[in-house]
Amino acid sequence: MRGVLVTGASRGIGRAVAVAFAATGDRVAVQYASRREDAEETLALLPGSGHVLIGADLGDPGAAEQVMGEAVAGLGQVDVLVNNAAVATSPATQHPVATVSLDVWRTMWRRMIDVNLLAAADLTWAVARHLIDRKAAGHVVNVGSRGAFRGEPEYPAYGASKAALHAFGQSMAVALAPHRISVTAVAPGFIATERQMPRLAGPRGDELRGQSPFGRVGTPDEVAAAVHYLASAEATWASGTILDLNGASYLRT
C-alpha cells in the first residue's frame, strides 16, 4: 500500500487520478484549493480507507510545505506525487497580448507560474527529499499539456508554464534516477472535465471534437490510466518520458 499525493484533486483529471490509485489499494491525499465540497465528494468516491483531504492554495508561500506535512501526517508516507493542480485556461484567465493591460498580463503570468510550475517544483523537492531520507523508491508524475508544444496564443503564460514543467521534470528524471525515483509527465489535449462541459455543449463543441481524427475529446479516466501506469514499478524505465494524450490532434516531432 502506497501513499499518493494528488494535487488539484477536487474534480476533473485530479479526481479521476485519485480514484484510480485508491482502486488498486493505495491511500490518497486529496489536495484542493477552494472547492471543498467537490473535494469531499472526491474523498467519498475513493474505495478503501485512510485517505485524507488537504486544503491549500498552492500559490501561497509555504503551501507546499504545509501540504507535504499534512500528507505525511495523514498517510504515514508519500511514495507517489502527481502534480496536477494548475491555473487552467478559461474565459477568466485569457490574456492575449494584443488586448490586455500590462496589469492583467503580469497578474496572469505570475499566478500561472506560481501554481503551475513553482508549486510543482517545491512539492517535487519535498517528496524527493522525503523519499531519499527513507531510502525508498518512488514516482513523480507531472500533468502537463499539449499546449506546451503547439502554443497557447490566448493563454501564453499557461503554455509557457506547462513547457517549463515538462523541462523541469526531465531535469529531475536525471537528478533523481540514482535515488530510484522516476519522474514522468503526461501532456493531455482537450479533456472532457466538468469545467469544459459548457464549451463542449456550445457552438465550438464540434470544432473541439474535430481536432482529433477520432472525432471526440479525451476523458479524465484516460488520463488517469496513463498516470497510474507511469507511477508503477513497471514504468520506472520510462523516466523522463512526456506521454502525449491528445488523440492524434497534435503530432510533435
GUROVO-209601 format. One record per residue (C-alpha): residue number from 0; residue in one letter; x, y, z. Coordinates in Angstrom, 3 decimals. Example, Ala and Ser with C-alpha at 12.3 -4.5 7.8 and 13.67 -1.06 7.14 Angstrom:
2
<rec num="0" residuo="A" px="12.300" py="-4.500" pz="7.800"/>
<rec num="1" residuo="S" px="13.670" py="-1.060" pz="7.140"/>
//
This chain:
253
<rec num="0" residuo="M" px="0.000" py="0.000" pz="0.000"/>
<rec num="1" residuo="R" px="1.482" py="3.313" pz="-1.097"/>
<rec num="2" residuo="G" px="0.832" py="6.878" pz="-0.063"/>
<rec num="3" residuo="V" px="-0.154" py="9.027" pz="-3.036"/>
<rec num="4" residuo="L" px="-0.427" py="12.830" pz="-3.052"/>
<rec num="5" residuo="V" px="-2.609" py="14.188" pz="-5.859"/>
<rec num="6" residuo="T" px="-2.836" py="17.956" pz="-6.200"/>
<rec num="7" residuo="G" px="-5.849" py="19.652" pz="-7.725"/>
<rec num="8" residuo="A" px="-7.978" py="16.600" pz="-6.986"/>
<rec num="9" residuo="S" px="-11.349" py="18.196" pz="-6.254"/>
<rec num="10" residuo="R" px="-12.717" py="17.231" pz="-9.671"/>
<rec num="11" residuo="G" px="-11.739" py="16.571" pz="-13.284"/>
<rec num="12" residuo="I" px="-8.441" py="14.859" pz="-14.033"/>
<rec num="13" residuo="G" px="-7.308" py="15.055" pz="-10.406"/>
<rec num="14" residuo="R" px="-10.420" py="13.282" pz="-9.158"/>
<rec num="15" residuo="A" px="-10.050" py="10.526" pz="-11.764"/>
<rec num="16" residuo="V" px="-6.382" py="10.072" pz="-10.816"/>
<rec num="17" residuo="A" px="-7.217" py="9.833" pz="-7.108"/>
<rec num="18" residuo="V" px="-9.888" py="7.215" pz="-7.782"/>
<rec num="19" residuo="A" px="-7.537" py="5.186" pz="-9.986"/>
<rec num="20" residuo="F" px="-4.908" py="4.923" pz="-7.256"/>
<rec num="21" residuo="A" px="-7.408" py="4.184" pz="-4.486"/>
<rec num="22" residuo="A" px="-8.992" py="1.460" pz="-6.624"/>
<rec num="23" residuo="T" px="-5.747" py="-0.505" pz="-6.539"/>
<rec num="24" residuo="G" px="-5.320" py="-0.214" pz="-2.769"/>
<rec num="25" residuo="D" px="-3.265" py="2.966" pz="-2.382"/>
<rec num="26" residuo="R" px="-4.048" py="5.610" pz="0.217"/>
<rec num="27" residuo="V" px="-4.571" py="9.030" pz="-1.297"/>
<rec num="28" residuo="A" px="-4.147" py="12.609" pz="-0.103"/>
<rec num="29" residuo="V" px="-6.653" py="14.779" pz="-1.999"/>
<rec num="30" residuo="Q" px="-5.371" py="18.352" pz="-2.243"/>
<rec num="31" residuo="Y" px="-7.720" py="21.164" pz="-3.240"/>
<rec num="32" residuo="A" px="-7.539" py="24.955" pz="-3.295"/>
<rec num="33" residuo="S" px="-11.084" py="26.274" pz="-2.808"/>
<rec num="34" residuo="R" px="-13.677" py="23.688" pz="-3.890"/>
<rec num="35" residuo="R" px="-14.066" py="21.922" pz="-0.564"/>
<rec num="36" residuo="E" px="-17.450" py="20.387" pz="-1.351"/>
<rec num="37" residuo="D" px="-16.099" py="18.953" pz="-4.600"/>
<rec num="38" residuo="A" px="-13.016" py="17.660" pz="-2.794"/>
<rec num="39" residuo="E" px="-15.198" py="15.999" pz="-0.167"/>
<rec num="40" residuo="E" px="-17.111" py="14.340" pz="-2.997"/>
<rec num="41" residuo="T" px="-13.824" py="13.049" pz="-4.399"/>
<rec num="42" residuo="L" px="-12.912" py="11.688" pz="-0.975"/>
<rec num="43" residuo="A" px="-16.280" py="9.925" pz="-0.729"/>
<rec num="44" residuo="L" px="-15.694" py="8.273" pz="-4.111"/>
<rec num="45" residuo="L" px="-12.400" py="6.683" pz="-3.069"/>
<rec num="46" residuo="P" px="-12.592" py="2.978" pz="-2.279"/>
<rec num="47" residuo="G" px="-10.729" py="1.764" pz="0.785"/>
<rec num="48" residuo="S" px="-9.815" py="3.743" pz="3.872"/>
<rec num="49" residuo="G" px="-7.120" py="6.033" pz="5.236"/>
<rec num="50" residuo="H" px="-7.493" py="8.761" pz="2.618"/>
<rec num="51" residuo="V" px="-7.082" py="12.405" pz="3.644"/>
<rec num="52" residuo="L" px="-8.244" py="15.827" pz="2.496"/>
<rec num="53" residuo="I" px="-5.807" py="18.763" pz="2.340"/>
<rec num="54" residuo="G" px="-6.905" py="22.331" pz="1.659"/>
<rec num="55" residuo="A" px="-4.275" py="24.813" pz="0.476"/>
<rec num="56" residuo="D" px="-3.745" py="27.417" pz="-2.220"/>
<rec num="57" residuo="L" px="-0.524" py="26.244" pz="-3.829"/>
<rec num="58" residuo="G" px="0.207" py="29.775" pz="-4.993"/>
<rec num="59" residuo="D" px="0.689" py="30.893" pz="-1.394"/>
<rec num="60" residuo="P" px="4.176" py="30.994" pz="0.178"/>
<rec num="61" residuo="G" px="4.748" py="27.935" pz="2.338"/>
<rec num="62" residuo="A" px="1.815" py="25.996" pz="0.862"/>
<rec num="63" residuo="A" px="3.987" py="23.163" pz="-0.451"/>
<rec num="64" residuo="E" px="5.497" py="22.564" pz="2.981"/>
<rec num="65" residuo="Q" px="2.031" py="22.573" pz="4.551"/>
<rec num="66" residuo="V" px="0.632" py="20.128" pz="2.012"/>
<rec num="67" residuo="M" px="3.562" py="17.759" pz="2.306"/>
<rec num="68" residuo="G" px="3.442" py="17.872" pz="6.101"/>
<rec num="69" residuo="E" px="-0.267" py="17.075" pz="6.178"/>
<rec num="70" residuo="A" px="0.129" py="14.319" pz="3.590"/>
<rec num="71" residuo="V" px="2.848" py="12.572" pz="5.581"/>
<rec num="72" residuo="A" px="0.904" py="13.014" pz="8.823"/>
<rec num="73" residuo="G" px="-2.251" py="11.586" pz="7.282"/>
<rec num="74" residuo="L" px="-0.806" py="8.812" pz="5.133"/>
<rec num="75" residuo="G" px="2.319" py="7.937" pz="7.087"/>
<rec num="76" residuo="Q" px="4.449" py="8.287" pz="3.971"/>
<rec num="77" residuo="V" px="4.304" py="9.600" pz="0.421"/>
<rec num="78" residuo="D" px="5.543" py="7.330" pz="-2.358"/>
<rec num="79" residuo="V" px="3.901" py="8.974" pz="-5.362"/>
<rec num="80" residuo="L" px="3.358" py="12.638" pz="-6.215"/>
<rec num="81" residuo="V" px="1.003" py="13.676" pz="-9.005"/>
<rec num="82" residuo="N" px="1.453" py="17.369" pz="-9.807"/>
<rec num="83" residuo="N" px="-1.940" py="18.063" pz="-11.357"/>
<rec num="84" residuo="A" px="-3.004" py="21.395" pz="-9.791"/>
<rec num="85" residuo="A" px="-2.986" py="24.300" pz="-12.228"/>
<rec num="86" residuo="V" px="-4.498" py="27.644" pz="-13.028"/>
<rec num="87" residuo="A" px="-6.182" py="26.459" pz="-16.211"/>
<rec num="88" residuo="T" px="-7.414" py="28.090" pz="-19.410"/>
<rec num="89" residuo="S" px="-10.833" py="29.716" pz="-19.084"/>
<rec num="90" residuo="P" px="-12.540" py="32.956" pz="-20.094"/>
<rec num="91" residuo="A" px="-11.381" py="34.429" pz="-16.777"/>
<rec num="92" residuo="T" px="-7.704" py="33.637" pz="-17.404"/>
<rec num="93" residuo="Q" px="-7.404" py="34.772" pz="-21.035"/>
<rec num="94" residuo="H" px="-4.573" py="37.245" pz="-21.591"/>
<rec num="95" residuo="P" px="-3.880" py="37.762" pz="-25.326"/>
<rec num="96" residuo="V" px="-1.003" py="40.164" pz="-25.714"/>
<rec num="97" residuo="A" px="-2.813" py="42.445" pz="-28.180"/>
<rec num="98" residuo="T" px="-5.768" py="43.253" pz="-25.949"/>
<rec num="99" residuo="V" px="-4.990" py="43.014" pz="-22.220"/>
<rec num="100" residuo="S" px="-3.452" py="45.647" pz="-19.985"/>
<rec num="101" residuo="L" px="0.012" py="45.225" pz="-18.529"/>
<rec num="102" residuo="D" px="-1.517" py="44.745" pz="-15.078"/>
<rec num="103" residuo="V" px="-3.685" py="41.846" pz="-16.268"/>
<rec num="104" residuo="W" px="-0.741" py="40.419" pz="-18.213"/>
<rec num="105" residuo="R" px="1.502" py="40.468" pz="-15.152"/>
<rec num="106" residuo="T" px="-1.202" py="39.050" pz="-12.875"/>
<rec num="107" residuo="M" px="-1.883" py="36.085" pz="-15.145"/>
<rec num="108" residuo="W" px="1.789" py="35.319" pz="-15.697"/>
<rec num="109" residuo="R" px="2.661" py="35.405" pz="-12.002"/>
<rec num="110" residuo="R" px="-0.361" py="33.378" pz="-10.922"/>
<rec num="111" residuo="M" px="0.137" py="30.670" pz="-13.533"/>
<rec num="112" residuo="I" px="3.870" py="30.373" pz="-12.955"/>
<rec num="113" residuo="D" px="3.383" py="30.292" pz="-9.177"/>
<rec num="114" residuo="V" px="0.844" py="27.462" pz="-9.252"/>
<rec num="115" residuo="N" px="1.590" py="25.541" pz="-12.441"/>
<rec num="116" residuo="L" px="5.377" py="25.497" pz="-12.124"/>
<rec num="117" residuo="L" px="6.823" py="26.732" pz="-8.843"/>
<rec num="118" residuo="A" px="4.400" py="24.857" pz="-6.588"/>
<rec num="119" residuo="A" px="5.100" py="21.661" pz="-8.522"/>
<rec num="120" residuo="A" px="8.826" py="22.277" pz="-8.159"/>
<rec num="121" residuo="D" px="8.518" py="22.822" pz="-4.402"/>
<rec num="122" residuo="L" px="6.390" py="19.705" pz="-3.933"/>
<rec num="123" residuo="T" px="8.782" py="17.659" pz="-6.045"/>
<rec num="124" residuo="W" px="11.647" py="18.815" pz="-3.820"/>
<rec num="125" residuo="A" px="9.702" py="17.919" pz="-0.677"/>
<rec num="126" residuo="V" px="8.663" py="14.464" pz="-1.901"/>
<rec num="127" residuo="A" px="12.114" py="13.716" pz="-3.294"/>
<rec num="128" residuo="R" px="13.801" py="14.579" pz="-0.007"/>
<rec num="129" residuo="H" px="11.213" py="12.523" pz="1.881"/>
<rec num="130" residuo="L" px="11.939" py="9.505" pz="-0.331"/>
<rec num="131" residuo="I" px="15.713" py="9.992" pz="-0.190"/>
<rec num="132" residuo="D" px="15.644" py="10.210" pz="3.613"/>
<rec num="133" residuo="R" px="13.644" py="6.969" pz="3.693"/>
<rec num="134" residuo="K" px="15.936" py="5.366" pz="1.086"/>
<rec num="135" residuo="A" px="12.731" py="4.474" pz="-0.742"/>
<rec num="136" residuo="A" px="11.899" py="4.299" pz="-4.431"/>
<rec num="137" residuo="G" px="9.090" py="6.495" pz="-5.701"/>
<rec num="138" residuo="H" px="7.441" py="8.266" pz="-8.600"/>
<rec num="139" residuo="V" px="6.589" py="11.812" pz="-9.629"/>
<rec num="140" residuo="V" px="4.113" py="12.322" pz="-12.469"/>
<rec num="141" residuo="N" px="3.530" py="15.838" pz="-13.804"/>
<rec num="142" residuo="V" px="0.343" py="16.737" pz="-15.656"/>
<rec num="143" residuo="G" px="1.476" py="18.993" pz="-18.461"/>
<rec num="144" residuo="S" px="-0.342" py="19.941" pz="-21.636"/>
<rec num="145" residuo="R" px="-0.474" py="19.685" pz="-25.403"/>
<rec num="146" residuo="G" px="-0.324" py="23.484" pz="-25.259"/>
<rec num="147" residuo="A" px="3.309" py="23.304" pz="-24.191"/>
<rec num="148" residuo="F" px="4.153" py="22.177" pz="-27.736"/>
<rec num="149" residuo="R" px="1.590" py="23.738" pz="-30.059"/>
<rec num="150" residuo="G" px="1.416" py="27.122" pz="-28.290"/>
<rec num="151" residuo="E" px="-1.402" py="28.919" pz="-26.467"/>
<rec num="152" residuo="P" px="-1.879" py="32.339" pz="-28.084"/>
<rec num="153" residuo="E" px="-4.803" py="33.275" pz="-25.840"/>
<rec num="154" residuo="Y" px="-3.056" py="31.908" pz="-22.744"/>
<rec num="155" residuo="P" px="0.695" py="32.327" pz="-23.290"/>
<rec num="156" residuo="A" px="1.548" py="32.027" pz="-19.593"/>
<rec num="157" residuo="Y" px="-0.263" py="28.680" pz="-19.450"/>
<rec num="158" residuo="G" px="1.636" py="27.281" pz="-22.419"/>
<rec num="159" residuo="A" px="4.934" py="28.548" pz="-21.033"/>
<rec num="160" residuo="S" px="4.269" py="27.180" pz="-17.545"/>
<rec num="161" residuo="K" px="3.465" py="23.728" pz="-18.924"/>
<rec num="162" residuo="A" px="6.519" py="23.726" pz="-21.204"/>
<rec num="163" residuo="A" px="8.656" py="24.652" pz="-18.212"/>
<rec num="164" residuo="L" px="7.007" py="21.893" pz="-16.149"/>
<rec num="165" residuo="H" px="7.950" py="19.348" pz="-18.811"/>
<rec num="166" residuo="A" px="11.551" py="20.595" pz="-18.897"/>
<rec num="167" residuo="F" px="11.764" py="20.656" pz="-15.102"/>
<rec num="168" residuo="G" px="10.509" py="17.073" pz="-14.921"/>
<rec num="169" residuo="Q" px="13.134" py="15.853" pz="-17.361"/>
<rec num="170" residuo="S" px="15.867" py="17.535" pz="-15.315"/>
<rec num="171" residuo="M" px="14.517" py="15.831" pz="-12.211"/>
<rec num="172" residuo="A" px="14.370" py="12.481" pz="-14.019"/>
<rec num="173" residuo="V" px="18.136" py="12.630" pz="-14.445"/>
<rec num="174" residuo="A" px="18.798" py="14.032" pz="-10.965"/>
<rec num="175" residuo="L" px="16.614" py="11.535" pz="-9.098"/>
<rec num="176" residuo="A" px="17.310" py="8.311" pz="-11.008"/>
<rec num="177" residuo="P" px="20.277" py="7.451" pz="-8.735"/>
<rec num="178" residuo="H" px="17.794" py="7.556" pz="-5.841"/>
<rec num="179" residuo="R" px="15.360" py="5.167" pz="-7.601"/>
<rec num="180" residuo="I" px="12.806" py="7.924" pz="-8.170"/>
<rec num="181" residuo="S" px="11.225" py="8.146" pz="-11.606"/>
<rec num="182" residuo="V" px="9.839" py="11.402" pz="-12.998"/>
<rec num="183" residuo="T" px="7.482" py="11.431" pz="-15.968"/>
<rec num="184" residuo="A" px="4.764" py="13.614" pz="-17.465"/>
<rec num="185" residuo="V" px="1.562" py="13.380" pz="-19.446"/>
<rec num="186" residuo="A" px="0.561" py="16.030" pz="-21.967"/>
<rec num="187" residuo="P" px="-3.211" py="15.895" pz="-22.422"/>
<rec num="188" residuo="G" px="-5.109" py="17.589" pz="-25.214"/>
<rec num="189" residuo="F" px="-8.680" py="18.760" pz="-24.708"/>
<rec num="190" residuo="I" px="-10.293" py="16.714" pz="-21.897"/>
<rec num="191" residuo="A" px="-13.999" py="16.489" pz="-21.077"/>
<rec num="192" residuo="T" px="-13.824" py="17.682" pz="-17.492"/>
<rec num="193" residuo="E" px="-16.664" py="19.386" pz="-15.624"/>
<rec num="194" residuo="R" px="-15.025" py="22.753" pz="-16.296"/>
<rec num="195" residuo="Q" px="-15.019" py="22.163" pz="-20.052"/>
<rec num="196" residuo="M" px="-18.575" py="20.869" pz="-20.460"/>
<rec num="197" residuo="P" px="-20.066" py="24.301" pz="-21.328"/>
<rec num="198" residuo="R" px="-17.530" py="24.705" pz="-24.151"/>
<rec num="199" residuo="L" px="-18.267" py="21.217" pz="-25.479"/>
<rec num="200" residuo="A" px="-22.004" py="21.901" pz="-25.391"/>
<rec num="201" residuo="G" px="-21.617" py="25.313" pz="-27.022"/>
<rec num="202" residuo="P" px="-21.095" py="26.459" pz="-30.605"/>
<rec num="203" residuo="R" px="-17.426" py="25.380" pz="-30.601"/>
<rec num="204" residuo="G" px="-18.169" py="21.829" pz="-29.439"/>
<rec num="205" residuo="D" px="-17.968" py="20.235" pz="-32.874"/>
<rec num="206" residuo="E" px="-14.763" py="22.127" pz="-33.640"/>
<rec num="207" residuo="L" px="-13.171" py="20.890" pz="-30.414"/>
<rec num="208" residuo="R" px="-14.193" py="17.301" pz="-31.088"/>
<rec num="209" residuo="G" px="-12.978" py="17.635" pz="-34.665"/>
<rec num="210" residuo="Q" px="-9.436" py="18.446" pz="-33.548"/>
<rec num="211" residuo="S" px="-8.877" py="14.695" pz="-33.197"/>
<rec num="212" residuo="P" px="-9.337" py="12.247" pz="-36.072"/>
<rec num="213" residuo="F" px="-11.236" py="10.110" pz="-33.565"/>
<rec num="214" residuo="G" px="-13.946" py="12.787" pz="-33.624"/>
<rec num="215" residuo="R" px="-14.079" py="13.219" pz="-29.865"/>
<rec num="216" residuo="V" px="-12.160" py="14.674" pz="-26.927"/>
<rec num="217" residuo="G" px="-10.351" py="12.765" pz="-24.202"/>
<rec num="218" residuo="T" px="-11.718" py="11.709" pz="-20.828"/>
<rec num="219" residuo="P" px="-10.323" py="12.149" pz="-17.320"/>
<rec num="220" residuo="D" px="-10.270" py="8.365" pz="-16.922"/>
<rec num="221" residuo="E" px="-7.975" py="8.015" pz="-19.934"/>
<rec num="222" residuo="V" px="-5.509" py="10.460" pz="-18.407"/>
<rec num="223" residuo="A" px="-5.793" py="8.762" pz="-15.015"/>
<rec num="224" residuo="A" px="-4.999" py="5.360" pz="-16.518"/>
<rec num="225" residuo="A" px="-1.798" py="6.748" pz="-18.048"/>
<rec num="226" residuo="V" px="-0.767" py="8.486" pz="-14.821"/>
<rec num="227" residuo="H" px="-1.394" py="5.323" pz="-12.826"/>
<rec num="228" residuo="Y" px="0.794" py="3.292" pz="-15.193"/>
<rec num="229" residuo="L" px="3.621" py="5.848" pz="-15.134"/>
<rec num="230" residuo="A" px="3.633" py="5.661" pz="-11.323"/>
<rec num="231" residuo="S" px="4.080" py="1.880" pz="-11.372"/>
<rec num="232" residuo="A" px="7.303" py="-0.066" pz="-10.847"/>
<rec num="233" residuo="E" px="6.884" py="-1.459" pz="-14.366"/>
<rec num="234" residuo="A" px="7.148" py="2.048" pz="-15.817"/>
<rec num="235" residuo="T" px="10.319" py="3.087" pz="-13.990"/>
<rec num="236" residuo="W" px="12.333" py="2.690" pz="-17.206"/>
<rec num="237" residuo="A" px="10.074" py="5.326" pz="-18.795"/>
<rec num="238" residuo="S" px="11.516" py="8.016" pz="-16.513"/>
<rec num="239" residuo="G" px="11.981" py="11.249" pz="-18.433"/>
<rec num="240" residuo="T" px="9.057" py="10.467" pz="-20.744"/>
<rec num="241" residuo="I" px="6.427" py="13.019" pz="-21.744"/>
<rec num="242" residuo="L" px="3.425" py="10.993" pz="-22.893"/>
<rec num="243" residuo="D" px="1.117" py="12.693" pz="-25.396"/>
<rec num="244" residuo="L" px="-2.572" py="12.061" pz="-24.692"/>
<rec num="245" residuo="N" px="-4.335" py="14.047" pz="-27.374"/>
<rec num="246" residuo="G" px="-5.976" py="11.561" pz="-29.758"/>
<rec num="247" residuo="A" px="-3.552" py="12.465" pz="-32.574"/>
<rec num="248" residuo="S" px="-4.865" py="16.038" pz="-32.526"/>
<rec num="249" residuo="Y" px="-1.300" py="17.353" pz="-32.384"/>
<rec num="250" residuo="L" px="1.761" py="15.407" pz="-33.500"/>
<rec num="251" residuo="R" px="5.174" py="16.644" pz="-32.441"/>
<rec num="252" residuo="T" px="8.484" py="15.541" pz="-33.893"/>
//
